């Protein structure tokens, strides 16, 4: 493979990174909305049953090459970041 | 917000999770191709300059709500998983 071909592959990776970035932030907006709704309902934001459902969905739809355990590890980091965002919103709401 | 509305938001999150899953695996295929090419060239697979470039791109294109540091943490996990995949391929190639 030539260096030019390698650069094409790297450009494709960059494109995917930007799509991932947008989707992760789009997900974060939804998680913020869910957090606000749960706050009104007085429900705890962390929901282990819901998290288990999402992790199962990853497992059922994984066509590789990553192992499901690797993907679930990455998704847990995304979930954790979402939860932190909800907590920040909650703190800000208390300060208003 | 009603529970039905909450369910709609959760369905949207599930949809995004599946898109993320597909993109992360698509990225992994590209990373495998890059790994094979570098192996032929005898180049080290971990490339800190390339990683820095990708992290900068995240920073420049981040429209929130996540902080760049949070996103870079998530992406580092994705990069790490990609590197592990290349190492596995390398080990398998040695065993052939």
N, CA and C atoms of all chains as a GROMACS GRO file, in nm:
protein
  576
    1UNK      N    1   0.085  -0.121   0.000
    1UNK     CA    2   0.000   0.000   0.000
    1UNK      C    3   0.088   0.126   0.000
    2UNK      N    4   0.056   0.220  -0.085
    2UNK     CA    5   0.136   0.344  -0.093
    2UNK      C    6   0.098   0.438   0.021
    3UNK      N    7   0.182   0.537   0.044
    3UNK     CA    8   0.150   0.636   0.147
    3UNK      C    9   0.024   0.713   0.112
    4UNK      N   10   0.001   0.733  -0.020
    4UNK     CA   11  -0.121   0.804  -0.063
    4UNK      C   12  -0.246   0.722  -0.026
    5UNK      N   13  -0.235   0.591  -0.042
    5UNK     CA   14  -0.349   0.505  -0.005
    5UNK      C   15  -0.372   0.506   0.147
    6UNK      N   16  -0.261   0.507   0.220
    6UNK     CA   17  -0.270   0.516   0.367
    6UNK      C   18  -0.339   0.646   0.408
    7UNK      N   19  -0.304   0.755   0.337
    7UNK     CA   20  -0.366   0.885   0.369
    7UNK      C   21  -0.516   0.883   0.342
    8UNK      N   22  -0.558   0.811   0.238
    8UNK     CA   23  -0.701   0.801   0.209
    8UNK      C   24  -0.773   0.729   0.325
    9UNK      N   25  -0.711   0.622   0.373
    9UNK     CA   26  -0.770   0.550   0.487
    9UNK      C   27  -0.776   0.640   0.610
   10UNK      N   28  -0.670   0.717   0.632
   10UNK     CA   29  -0.668   0.807   0.749
   10UNK      C   30  -0.777   0.915   0.736
   11UNK      N   31  -0.797   0.964   0.613
   11UNK     CA   32  -0.903   1.064   0.593
   11UNK      C   33  -1.040   1.004   0.625
   12UNK      N   34  -1.057   0.877   0.586
   12UNK     CA   35  -1.185   0.810   0.616
   12UNK      C   36  -1.204   0.796   0.767
   13UNK      N   37  -1.095   0.767   0.837
   13UNK     CA   38  -1.103   0.757   0.984
   13UNK      C   39  -1.141   0.893   1.043
   14UNK      N   40  -1.079   1.000   0.991
   14UNK     CA   41  -1.113   1.135   1.039
   14UNK      C   42  -1.260   1.166   1.018
   15UNK      N   43  -1.312   1.127   0.900
   15UNK     CA   44  -1.455   1.149   0.871
   15UNK      C   45  -1.544   1.077   0.972
   16UNK      N   46  -1.506   0.952   1.000
   16UNK     CA   47  -1.585   0.874   1.097
   16UNK      C   48  -1.574   0.936   1.235
   17UNK      N   49  -1.453   0.983   1.271
   17UNK     CA   50  -1.438   1.049   1.402
   17UNK      C   51  -1.535   1.166   1.416
   18UNK      N   52  -1.548   1.244   1.308
   18UNK     CA   53  -1.637   1.362   1.315
   18UNK      C   54  -1.784   1.321   1.323
   19UNK      N   55  -1.818   1.212   1.253
   19UNK     CA   56  -1.956   1.161   1.265
   19UNK      C   57  -1.983   1.111   1.407
   20UNK      N   58  -1.884   1.042   1.463
   20UNK     CA   59  -1.897   0.993   1.602
   20UNK      C   60  -1.914   1.111   1.697
   21UNK      N   61  -1.832   1.214   1.676
   21UNK     CA   62  -1.839   1.335   1.759
   21UNK      C   63  -1.980   1.393   1.758
   22UNK      N   64  -2.037   1.411   1.638
   22UNK     CA   65  -2.170   1.469   1.627
   22UNK      C   66  -2.275   1.381   1.693
   23UNK      N   67  -2.264   1.251   1.672
   23UNK     CA   68  -2.364   1.160   1.730
   23UNK      C   69  -2.354   1.156   1.882
   24UNK      N   70  -2.230   1.158   1.934
   24UNK     CA   71  -2.213   1.155   2.080
   24UNK      C   72  -2.271   1.282   2.142
   25UNK      N   73  -2.253   1.397   2.076
   25UNK     CA   74  -2.311   1.521   2.127
   25UNK      C   75  -2.463   1.524   2.109
   26UNK      N   76  -2.511   1.467   1.999
   26UNK     CA   77  -2.657   1.458   1.977
   26UNK      C   78  -2.720   1.371   2.088
   27UNK      N   79  -2.650   1.262   2.118
   27UNK     CA   80  -2.694   1.174   2.227
   27UNK      C   81  -2.698   1.249   2.359
   28UNK      N   82  -2.596   1.334   2.380
   28UNK     CA   83  -2.586   1.410   2.505
   28UNK      C   84  -2.705   1.505   2.522
   29UNK      N   85  -2.749   1.567   2.410
   29UNK     CA   86  -2.866   1.655   2.417
   29UNK      C   87  -2.990   1.577   2.461
   30UNK      N   88  -3.007   1.459   2.405
   30UNK     CA   89  -3.122   1.375   2.442
   30UNK      C   90  -3.115   1.335   2.590
   31UNK      N   91  -2.994   1.299   2.632
   31UNK     CA   92  -2.974   1.259   2.772
   31UNK      C   93  -3.005   1.376   2.865
   32UNK      N   94  -2.972   1.497   2.822
   32UNK     CA   95  -3.005   1.615   2.903
   32UNK      C   96  -3.156   1.632   2.915
   33UNK      N   97  -3.226   1.612   2.802
   33UNK     CA   98  -3.374   1.622   2.806
   33UNK      C   99  -3.434   1.518   2.900
   34UNK      N  100  -3.381   1.395   2.888
   34UNK     CA  101  -3.430   1.286   2.974
   34UNK      C  102  -3.403   1.321   3.121
   35UNK      N  103  -3.284   1.375   3.146
   35UNK     CA  104  -3.246   1.412   3.284
   35UNK      C  105  -3.341   1.516   3.342
   36UNK      N  106  -3.375   1.615   3.260
   36UNK     CA  107  -3.467   1.720   3.308
   36UNK      C  108  -3.604   1.662   3.340
   37UNK      N  109  -3.652   1.573   3.252
   37UNK     CA  110  -3.784   1.512   3.273
   37UNK      C  111  -3.786   1.428   3.400
   38UNK      N  112  -3.677   1.355   3.423
   38UNK     CA  113  -3.670   1.269   3.542
   38UNK      C  114  -3.661   1.354   3.668
   39UNK      N  115  -3.596   1.469   3.656
   39UNK     CA  116  -3.583   1.557   3.770
   39UNK      C  117  -3.721   1.608   3.814
   40UNK      N  118  -3.803   1.643   3.715
   40UNK     CA  119  -3.939   1.688   3.745
   40UNK      C  120  -4.017   1.577   3.813
   41UNK      N  121  -3.996   1.454   3.763
   41UNK     CA  122  -4.066   1.339   3.821
   41UNK      C  123  -4.005   1.295   3.955
   42UNK      N  124  -3.888   1.351   3.989
   42UNK     CA  125  -3.820   1.313   4.114
   42UNK      C  126  -3.761   1.173   4.109
   43UNK      N  127  -3.731   1.124   3.987
   43UNK     CA  128  -3.677   0.990   3.971
   43UNK      C  129  -3.524   0.998   3.966
   44UNK      N  130  -3.458   0.894   4.020
   44UNK     CA  131  -3.312   0.887   4.015
   44UNK      C  132  -3.264   0.880   3.870
   45UNK      N  133  -3.156   0.956   3.839
   45UNK     CA  134  -3.111   0.959   3.699
   45UNK      C  135  -3.040   0.831   3.655
   46UNK      N  136  -2.968   0.768   3.747
   46UNK     CA  137  -2.900   0.645   3.708
   46UNK      C  138  -2.999   0.529   3.712
   47UNK      N  139  -3.010   0.459   3.601
   47UNK     CA  140  -3.111   0.354   3.588
   47UNK      C  141  -3.042   0.227   3.536
   48UNK      N  142  -3.004   0.137   3.631
   48UNK     CA  143  -2.927   0.017   3.591
   48UNK      C  144  -3.002  -0.073   3.493
   49UNK      N  145  -3.135  -0.077   3.502
   49UNK     CA  146  -3.213  -0.163   3.412
   49UNK      C  147  -3.203  -0.109   3.269
   50UNK      N  148  -3.218   0.021   3.257
   50UNK     CA  149  -3.206   0.087   3.127
   50UNK      C  150  -3.063   0.067   3.070
   51UNK      N  151  -2.963   0.079   3.155
   51UNK     CA  152  -2.824   0.060   3.110
   51UNK      C  153  -2.804  -0.084   3.061
   52UNK      N  154  -2.858  -0.178   3.133
   52UNK     CA  155  -2.847  -0.319   3.094
   52UNK      C  156  -2.914  -0.341   2.957
   53UNK      N  157  -3.030  -0.279   2.939
   53UNK     CA  158  -3.101  -0.289   2.810
   53UNK      C  159  -3.012  -0.237   2.697
   54UNK      N  160  -2.947  -0.122   2.718
   54UNK     CA  161  -2.864  -0.062   2.613
   54UNK      C  162  -2.743  -0.151   2.584
   55UNK      N  163  -2.683  -0.207   2.690
   55UNK     CA  164  -2.566  -0.294   2.670
   55UNK      C  165  -2.606  -0.423   2.597
   56UNK      N  166  -2.725  -0.475   2.627
   56UNK     CA  167  -2.773  -0.595   2.556
   56UNK      C  168  -2.793  -0.566   2.408
   57UNK      N  169  -2.845  -0.447   2.380
   57UNK     CA  170  -2.870  -0.407   2.241
   57UNK      C  171  -2.737  -0.402   2.163
   58UNK      N  172  -2.633  -0.356   2.228
   58UNK     CA  173  -2.498  -0.354   2.166
   58UNK      C  174  -2.458  -0.497   2.132
   59UNK      N  175  -2.476  -0.585   2.229
   59UNK     CA  176  -2.437  -0.725   2.212
   59UNK      C  177  -2.514  -0.788   2.095
   60UNK      N  178  -2.644  -0.764   2.090
   60UNK     CA  179  -2.728  -0.827   1.987
   60UNK      C  180  -2.698  -0.775   1.847
   61UNK      N  181  -2.648  -0.653   1.838
   61UNK     CA  182  -2.627  -0.591   1.706
   61UNK      C  183  -2.481  -0.578   1.666
   62UNK      N  184  -2.393  -0.641   1.741
   62UNK     CA  185  -2.250  -0.630   1.711
   62UNK      C  186  -2.208  -0.726   1.600
   63UNK      N  187  -2.166  -0.670   1.488
   63UNK     CA  188  -2.116  -0.753   1.377
   63UNK      C  189  -1.962  -0.752   1.368
   64UNK      N  190  -1.896  -0.697   1.471
   64UNK     CA  191  -1.750  -0.698   1.475
   64UNK      C  192  -1.689  -0.595   1.381
   65UNK      N  193  -1.558  -0.580   1.376
   65UNK     CA  194  -1.459  -0.672   1.435
   65UNK      C  195  -1.437  -0.658   1.586
   66UNK      N  196  -1.487  -0.554   1.650
   66UNK     CA  197  -1.464  -0.542   1.794
   66UNK      C  198  -1.544  -0.648   1.870
   67UNK      N  199  -1.483  -0.697   1.977
   67UNK     CA  200  -1.553  -0.786   2.069
   67UNK      C  201  -1.661  -0.704   2.141
   68UNK      N  202  -1.770  -0.771   2.178
   68UNK     CA  203  -1.877  -0.702   2.251
   68UNK      C  204  -1.824  -0.640   2.381
   69UNK      N  205  -1.734  -0.709   2.450
   69UNK     CA  206  -1.682  -0.656   2.578
   69UNK      C  207  -1.609  -0.523   2.556
   70UNK      N  208  -1.536  -0.513   2.445
   70UNK     CA  209  -1.464  -0.389   2.413
   70UNK      C  210  -1.564  -0.276   2.387
   71UNK      N  211  -1.667  -0.308   2.309
   71UNK     CA  212  -1.768  -0.206   2.276
   71UNK      C  213  -1.844  -0.164   2.401
   72UNK      N  214  -1.876  -0.261   2.486
   72UNK     CA  215  -1.951  -0.227   2.607
   72UNK      C  216  -1.867  -0.138   2.698
   73UNK      N  217  -1.737  -0.161   2.698
   73UNK     CA  218  -1.648  -0.075   2.778
   73UNK      C  219  -1.654   0.070   2.726
   74UNK      N  220  -1.647   0.086   2.592
   74UNK     CA  221  -1.654   0.220   2.531
   74UNK      C  222  -1.789   0.284   2.562
   75UNK      N  223  -1.896   0.207   2.546
   75UNK     CA  224  -2.030   0.263   2.572
   75UNK      C  225  -2.049   0.301   2.719
   76UNK      N  226  -1.990   0.223   2.809
   76UNK     CA  227  -2.002   0.260   2.951
   76UNK      C  228  -1.939   0.396   2.978
   77UNK      N  229  -1.830   0.427   2.905
   77UNK     CA  230  -1.766   0.559   2.919
   77UNK      C  231  -1.863   0.668   2.867
   78UNK      N  232  -1.932   0.638   2.756
   78UNK     CA  233  -2.030   0.735   2.702
   78UNK      C  234  -2.146   0.753   2.800
   79UNK      N  235  -2.194   0.642   2.857
   79UNK     CA  236  -2.304   0.651   2.955
   79UNK      C  237  -2.261   0.735   3.075
   80UNK      N  238  -2.139   0.709   3.123
   80UNK     CA  239  -2.089   0.778   3.242
   80UNK      C  240  -2.081   0.928   3.215
   81UNK      N  241  -2.033   0.964   3.095
   81UNK     CA  242  -2.022   1.106   3.059
   81UNK      C  243  -2.162   1.170   3.056
   82UNK      N  244  -2.260   1.096   3.006
   82UNK     CA  245  -2.398   1.145   3.000
   82UNK      C  246  -2.455   1.170   3.140
   83UNK      N  247  -2.425   1.078   3.229
   83UNK     CA  248  -2.472   1.090   3.367
   83UNK      C  249  -2.409   1.212   3.436
   84UNK      N  250  -2.281   1.233   3.409
   84UNK     CA  251  -2.211   1.348   3.466
   84UNK      C  252  -2.274   1.479   3.417
   85UNK      N  253  -2.315   1.479   3.290
   85UNK     CA  254  -2.378   1.597   3.231
   85UNK      C  255  -2.512   1.625   3.301
   86UNK      N  256  -2.588   1.518   3.326
   86UNK     CA  257  -2.716   1.534   3.398
   86UNK      C  258  -2.692   1.588   3.538
   87UNK      N  259  -2.588   1.539   3.604
   87UNK     CA  260  -2.556   1.585   3.740
   87UNK      C  261  -2.518   1.733   3.739
   88UNK      N  262  -2.439   1.774   3.638
   88UNK     CA  263  -2.401   1.916   3.625
   88UNK      C  264  -2.525   2.002   3.606
   89UNK      N  265  -2.617   1.956   3.519
   89UNK     CA  266  -2.741   2.032   3.496
   89UNK      C  267  -2.820   2.045   3.627
   90UNK      N  268  -2.821   1.935   3.704
   90UNK     CA  269  -2.894   1.933   3.830
   90UNK      C  270  -2.835   2.036   3.927
   91UNK      N  271  -2.700   2.036   3.934
   91UNK     CA  272  -2.633   2.132   4.023
   91UNK      C  273  -2.665   2.276   3.982
   92UNK      N  274  -2.661   2.300   3.848
   92UNK     CA  275  -2.690   2.435   3.799
   92UNK      C  276  -2.834   2.474   3.831
   93UNK      N  277  -2.926   2.378   3.820
   93UNK     CA  278  -3.068   2.405   3.848
   93UNK      C  279  -3.086   2.444   3.995
   94UNK      N  280  -3.010   2.379   4.083
   94UNK     CA  281  -3.018   2.410   4.226
   94UNK      C  282  -2.967   2.550   4.257
   95UNK      N  283  -2.872   2.596   4.174
   95UNK     CA  284  -2.809   2.726   4.199
   95UNK      C  285  -2.894   2.843   4.146
   96UNK      N  286  -2.994   2.812   4.062
   96UNK     CA  287  -3.075   2.919   4.001
   96UNK      C  288  -3.164   2.982   4.108
   97UNK      N  289  -4.338   1.617   3.132
   97UNK     CA  290  -4.321   1.520   3.024
   97UNK      C  291  -4.383   1.385   3.064
   98UNK      N  292  -4.461   1.328   2.975
   98UNK     CA  293  -4.526   1.200   3.006
   98UNK      C  294  -4.428   1.086   2.990
   99UNK      N  295  -4.464   0.968   3.044
   99UNK     CA  296  -4.377   0.852   3.026
   99UNK      C  297  -4.364   0.814   2.879
  100UNK      N  298  -4.472   0.837   2.802
  100UNK     CA  299  -4.467   0.806   2.658
  100UNK      C  300  -4.363   0.893   2.589
  101UNK      N  301  -4.358   1.021   2.629
  101UNK     CA  302  -4.258   1.112   2.570
  101UNK      C  303  -4.116   1.070   2.609
  102UNK      N  304  -4.102   1.028   2.735
  102UNK     CA  305  -3.971   0.978   2.781
  102UNK      C  306  -3.929   0.857   2.698
  103UNK      N  307  -4.026   0.769   2.671
  103UNK     CA  308  -3.994   0.650   2.591
  103UNK      C  309  -3.948   0.686   2.451
  104UNK      N  310  -4.006   0.791   2.393
  104UNK     CA  311  -3.965   0.836   2.260
  104UNK      C  312  -3.819   0.882   2.264
  105UNK      N  313  -3.785   0.958   2.370
  105UNK     CA  314  -3.646   1.003   2.384
  105UNK      C  315  -3.551   0.883   2.400
  106UNK      N  316  -3.596   0.785   2.479
  106UNK     CA  317  -3.511   0.666   2.499
  106UNK      C  318  -3.493   0.589   2.369
  107UNK      N  319  -3.600   0.582   2.289
  107UNK     CA  320  -3.588   0.513   2.158
  107UNK      C  321  -3.487   0.585   2.069
  108UNK      N  322  -3.489   0.719   2.077
  108UNK     CA  323  -3.393   0.797   1.996
  108UNK      C  324  -3.250   0.769   2.043
  109UNK      N  325  -3.231   0.758   2.174
  109UNK     CA  326  -3.098   0.725   2.227
  109UNK      C  327  -3.055   0.587   2.177
  110UNK      N  328  -3.149   0.491   2.179
  110UNK     CA  329  -3.116   0.355   2.129
  110UNK      C  330  -3.073   0.360   1.983
  111UNK      N  331  -3.145   0.439   1.904
  111UNK     CA  332  -3.110   0.453   1.762
  111UNK      C  333  -2.968   0.508   1.745
  112UNK      N  334  -2.938   0.611   1.824
  112UNK     CA  335  -2.803   0.670   1.817
  112UNK      C  336  -2.699   0.568   1.862
  113UNK      N  337  -2.730   0.492   1.968
  113UNK     CA  338  -2.635   0.389   2.013
  113UNK      C  339  -2.602   0.293   1.899
  114UNK      N  340  -2.704   0.253   1.823
  114UNK     CA  341  -2.679   0.157   1.715
  114UNK      C  342  -2.598   0.220   1.601
  115UNK      N  343  -2.624   0.348   1.575
  115UNK     CA  344  -2.542   0.418   1.474
  115UNK      C  345  -2.397   0.427   1.522
  116UNK      N  346  -2.379   0.459   1.651
  116UNK     CA  347  -2.244   0.467   1.707
  116UNK      C  348  -2.174   0.331   1.696
  117UNK      N  349  -2.248   0.227   1.728
  117UNK     CA  350  -2.194   0.090   1.720
  117UNK      C  351  -2.143   0.061   1.580
  118UNK      N  352  -2.226   0.090   1.480
  118UNK     CA  353  -2.185   0.063   1.341
  118UNK      C  354  -2.064   0.146   1.300
  119UNK      N  355  -2.063   0.272   1.339
  119UNK     CA  356  -1.950   0.359   1.303
  119UNK      C  357  -1.821   0.315   1.372
  120UNK      N  358  -1.832   0.275   1.499
  120UNK     CA  359  -1.712   0.233   1.573
  120UNK      C  360  -1.655   0.106   1.508
  121UNK      N  361  -1.742   0.015   1.466
  121UNK     CA  362  -1.693  -0.106   1.398
  121UNK      C  363  -1.640  -0.076   1.258
  122UNK      N  364  -1.705   0.019   1.188
  122UNK     CA  365  -1.656   0.060   1.056
  122UNK      C  366  -1.515   0.120   1.071
  123UNK      N  367  -1.499   0.201   1.173
  123UNK     CA  368  -1.369   0.260   1.204
  123UNK      C  369  -1.266   0.151   1.231
  124UNK      N  370  -1.309   0.048   1.304
  124UNK     CA  371  -1.218  -0.061   1.339
  124UNK      C  372  -1.168  -0.134   1.214
  125UNK      N  373  -1.256  -0.153   1.115
  125UNK     CA  374  -1.214  -0.216   0.989
  125UNK      C  375  -1.104  -0.133   0.921
  126UNK      N  376  -1.123  -0.001   0.918
  126UNK     CA  377  -1.023   0.088   0.858
  126UNK      C  378  -0.891   0.080   0.933
  127UNK      N  379  -0.902   0.080   1.066
  127UNK     CA  380  -0.782   0.073   1.150
  127UNK      C  381  -0.708  -0.058   1.126
  128UNK      N  382  -0.783  -0.165   1.103
  128UNK     CA  383  -0.718  -0.294   1.071
  128UNK      C  384  -0.642  -0.286   0.940
  129UNK      N  385  -0.704  -0.222   0.839
  129UNK     CA  386  -0.637  -0.205   0.710
  129UNK      C  387  -0.509  -0.123   0.725
  130UNK      N  388  -0.520  -0.014   0.800
  130UNK     CA  389  -0.403   0.072   0.824
  130UNK      C  390  -0.293  -0.008   0.895
  131UNK      N  391  -0.334  -0.087   0.995
  131UNK     CA  392  -0.239  -0.170   1.070
  131UNK      C  393  -0.163  -0.266   0.980
  132UNK      N  394  -0.238  -0.330   0.888
  132UNK     CA  395  -0.173  -0.427   0.796
  132UNK      C  396  -0.072  -0.356   0.706
  133UNK      N  397  -0.112  -0.238   0.655
  133UNK     CA  398  -0.023  -0.162   0.567
  133UNK      C  399   0.104  -0.121   0.641
  134UNK      N  400   0.087  -0.077   0.766
  134UNK     CA  401   0.204  -0.034   0.844
  134UNK      C  402   0.294  -0.151   0.875
  135UNK      N  403   0.232  -0.267   0.895
  135UNK     CA  404   0.311  -0.387   0.925
  135UNK      C  405   0.403  -0.421   0.808
  136UNK      N  406   0.347  -0.411   0.687
  136UNK     CA  407   0.426  -0.438   0.567
  136UNK      C  408   0.542  -0.338   0.558
  137UNK      N  409   0.511  -0.212   0.593
  137UNK     CA  410   0.615  -0.108   0.587
  137UNK      C  411   0.712  -0.117   0.705
  138UNK      N  412   0.677  -0.200   0.804
  138UNK     CA  413   0.761  -0.213   0.923
  138UNK      C  414   0.758  -0.092   1.013
  139UNK      N  415   0.646  -0.018   1.006
  139UNK     CA  416   0.632   0.104   1.087
  139UNK      C  417   0.557   0.070   1.216
  140UNK      N  418   0.591   0.139   1.322
  140UNK     CA  419   0.523   0.120   1.451
  140UNK      C  420   0.375   0.160   1.437
  141UNK      N  421   0.286   0.078   1.498
  141UNK     CA  422   0.143   0.108   1.483
  141UNK      C  423   0.095   0.228   1.564
  142UNK      N  424   0.155   0.247   1.681
  142UNK     CA  425   0.113   0.362   1.761
  142UNK      C  426   0.183   0.487   1.710
  143UNK      N  427   0.105   0.587   1.679
  143UNK     CA  428   0.157   0.708   1.616
  143UNK      C  429   0.105   0.830   1.694
  144UNK      N  430   0.185   0.881   1.791
  144UNK     CA  431   0.137   0.990   1.876
  144UNK      C  432   0.103   1.118   1.800
  145UNK      N  433   0.173   1.142   1.687
  145UNK     CA  434   0.145   1.264   1.609
  145UNK      C  435   0.006   1.254   1.546
  146UNK      N  436  -0.022   1.136   1.492
  146UNK     CA  437  -0.154   1.110   1.432
  146UNK      C  438  -0.265   1.120   1.539
  147UNK      N  439  -0.238   1.066   1.656
  147UNK     CA  440  -0.336   1.072   1.765
  147UNK      C  441  -0.363   1.217   1.806
  148UNK      N  442  -0.257   1.294   1.815
  148UNK     CA  443  -0.271   1.436   1.851
  148UNK      C  444  -0.356   1.509   1.746
  149UNK      N  445  -0.330   1.478   1.616
  149UNK     CA  446  -0.408   1.536   1.507
  149UNK      C  447  -0.557   1.504   1.526
  150UNK      N  448  -0.588   1.380   1.557
  150UNK     CA  449  -0.729   1.339   1.572
  150UNK      C  450  -0.793   1.408   1.692
  151UNK      N  451  -0.717   1.420   1.801
  151UNK     CA  452  -0.772   1.486   1.921
  151UNK      C  453  -0.794   1.635   1.895
  152UNK      N  454  -0.704   1.697   1.818
  152UNK     CA  455  -0.722   1.839   1.783
  152UNK      C  456  -0.848   1.859   1.699
  153UNK      N  457  -0.870   1.764   1.608
  153UNK     CA  458  -0.988   1.771   1.521
  153UNK      C  459  -1.117   1.766   1.603
  154UNK      N  460  -1.115   1.684   1.706
  154UNK     CA  461  -1.231   1.676   1.799
  154UNK      C  462  -1.252   1.813   1.863
  155UNK      N  463  -1.143   1.870   1.910
  155UNK     CA  464  -1.150   2.000   1.978
  155UNK      C  465  -1.208   2.108   1.885
  156UNK      N  466  -1.157   2.110   1.762
  156UNK     CA  467  -1.198   2.216   1.667
  156UNK      C  468  -1.343   2.202   1.623
  157UNK      N  469  -1.397   2.081   1.627
  157UNK     CA  470  -1.532   2.057   1.575
  157UNK      C  471  -1.635   2.031   1.684
  158UNK      N  472  -1.597   2.052   1.809
  158UNK     CA  473  -1.690   2.024   1.917
  158UNK      C  474  -1.789   2.139   1.940
  159UNK      N  475  -1.916   2.111   1.916
  159UNK     CA  476  -2.021   2.211   1.940
  159UNK      C  477  -2.098   2.186   2.070
  160UNK      N  478  -2.048   2.093   2.153
  160UNK     CA  479  -2.112   2.064   2.281
  160UNK      C  480  -2.238   1.982   2.266
  161UNK      N  481  -2.304   1.947   2.375
  161UNK     CA  482  -2.283   1.997   2.511
  161UNK      C  483  -2.164   1.936   2.585
  162UNK      N  484  -2.105   1.828   2.534
  162UNK     CA  485  -1.992   1.772   2.608
  162UNK      C  486  -1.870   1.864   2.600
  163UNK      N  487  -1.795   1.867   2.709
  163UNK     CA  488  -1.666   1.936   2.709
  163UNK      C  489  -1.570   1.859   2.620
  164UNK      N  490  -1.476   1.929   2.559
  164UNK     CA  491  -1.376   1.864   2.475
  164UNK      C  492  -1.298   1.758   2.554
  165UNK      N  493  -1.265   1.787   2.679
  165UNK     CA  494  -1.187   1.690   2.760
  165UNK      C  495  -1.263   1.558   2.777
  166UNK      N  496  -1.396   1.568   2.794
  166UNK     CA  497  -1.479   1.448   2.808
  166UNK      C  498  -1.477   1.367   2.678
  167UNK      N  499  -1.494   1.438   2.566
  167UNK     CA  500  -1.494   1.372   2.435
  167UNK      C  501  -1.358   1.309   2.405
  168UNK      N  502  -1.253   1.381   2.438
  168UNK     CA  503  -1.119   1.327   2.411
  168UNK      C  504  -1.094   1.202   2.494
  169UNK      N  505  -1.147   1.199   2.615
  169UNK     CA  506  -1.135   1.079   2.698
  169UNK      C  507  -1.205   0.960   2.631
  170UNK      N  508  -1.326   0.983   2.580
  170UNK     CA  509  -1.401   0.876   2.511
  170UNK      C  510  -1.324   0.831   2.386
  171UNK      N  511  -1.276   0.927   2.309
  171UNK     CA  512  -1.204   0.892   2.186
  171UNK      C  513  -1.074   0.818   2.217
  172UNK      N  514  -1.008   0.852   2.325
  172UNK     CA  515  -0.885   0.779   2.361
  172UNK      C  516  -0.915   0.632   2.386
  173UNK      N  517  -1.034   0.606   2.443
  173UNK     CA  518  -1.075   0.466   2.465
  173UNK      C  519  -1.096   0.396   2.329
  174UNK      N  520  -1.154   0.468   2.235
  174UNK     CA  521  -1.177   0.412   2.101
  174UNK      C  522  -1.042   0.388   2.032
  175UNK      N  523  -0.949   0.482   2.044
  175UNK     CA  524  -0.816   0.466   1.983
  175UNK      C  525  -0.746   0.344   2.044
  176UNK      N  526  -0.754   0.333   2.177
  176UNK     CA  527  -0.686   0.224   2.248
  176UNK      C  528  -0.740   0.089   2.199
  177UNK      N  529  -0.872   0.082   2.184
  177UNK     CA  530  -0.935  -0.043   2.138
  177UNK      C  531  -0.887  -0.075   1.996
  178UNK      N  532  -0.872   0.026   1.913
  178UNK     CA  533  -0.824   0.007   1.775
  178UNK      C  534  -0.681  -0.046   1.773
  179UNK      N  535  -0.600   0.008   1.862
  179UNK     CA  536  -0.460  -0.035   1.870
  179UNK      C  537  -0.450  -0.180   1.918
  180UNK      N  538  -0.537  -0.215   2.013
  180UNK     CA  539  -0.539  -0.354   2.062
  180UNK      C  540  -0.576  -0.450   1.948
  181UNK      N  541  -0.668  -0.406   1.865
  181UNK     CA  542  -0.713  -0.488   1.752
  181UNK      C  543  -0.596  -0.510   1.654
  182UNK      N  544  -0.520  -0.404   1.629
  182UNK     CA  545  -0.404  -0.415   1.541
  182UNK      C  546  -0.301  -0.512   1.601
  183UNK      N  547  -0.283  -0.503   1.733
  183UNK     CA  548  -0.187  -0.593   1.800
  183UNK      C  549  -0.232  -0.738   1.789
  184UNK      N  550  -0.364  -0.761   1.806
  184UNK     CA  551  -0.418  -0.897   1.792
  184UNK      C  552  -0.393  -0.950   1.652
  185UNK      N  553  -0.419  -0.865   1.551
  185UNK     CA  554  -0.395  -0.906   1.412
  185UNK      C  555  -0.249  -0.942   1.391
  186UNK      N  556  -0.162  -0.863   1.452
  186UNK     CA  557  -0.017  -0.884   1.439
  186UNK      C  558   0.021  -1.019   1.500
  187UNK      N  559  -0.033  -1.047   1.619
  187UNK     CA  560  -0.004  -1.176   1.685
  187UNK      C  561  -0.051  -1.292   1.599
  188UNK      N  562  -0.173  -1.278   1.542
  188UNK     CA  563  -0.228  -1.384   1.457
  188UNK      C  564  -0.141  -1.402   1.333
  189UNK      N  565  -0.093  -1.290   1.276
  189UNK     CA  566  -0.009  -1.298   1.156
  189UNK      C  567   0.120  -1.374   1.188
  190UNK      N  568   0.172  -1.353   1.309
  190UNK     CA  569   0.296  -1.421   1.348
  190UNK      C  570   0.275  -1.571   1.364
  191UNK      N  571   0.152  -1.608   1.402
  191UNK     CA  572   0.122  -1.750   1.427
  191UNK      C  573   0.092  -1.827   1.299
  192UNK      N  574   0.068  -1.755   1.189
  192UNK     CA  575   0.033  -1.824   1.063
  192UNK      C  576   0.156  -1.898   1.009
   0.00000   0.00000   0.00000
